[in-house]
Amino acid sequence: MVEVLIERDGEGRVQSVTLRGDDSPEAYAASALVEAPVLGMRHYLHLSPQAYQDGETFRFQVDRSDIFLDRELDAILETMVLGLRSLERDRPDRVAVREIGLDVKV
């Protein structure tokens, strides 16, 4: 089973993502979707998101130090969320996506 926890701030912006997976194909797909924004933040936007790997758990925190990049960050992160939701729809018994702090949407 793959579990993804997406934490949002009061404005509805993604702040951190935690992925807990296994060796299943769904976990590899979810992992690629979750790791891609980290690469985009580092190599395209030249930010420094904090990312941690601990066994089957991968977590990252979004680097929102440059407020002028909020729109770009939101585009990258919301695309990840859409991909994860699509994976969850296709494999509801294998993938669970939870979001915390959805009071306000971007």
PyMOL commands that set and color helices and strands:
alter all, ss='L'
color gray80, all
select helices_A, chain A and resi 25-44+67-90
alter helices_A, ss='H'
color red, helices_A
select strands_A, chain A and resi 2-8+14-20+50-54+57-61+95-100
alter strands_A, ss='S'
color yellow, strands_A
deselect
rebuild
show_as cartoon
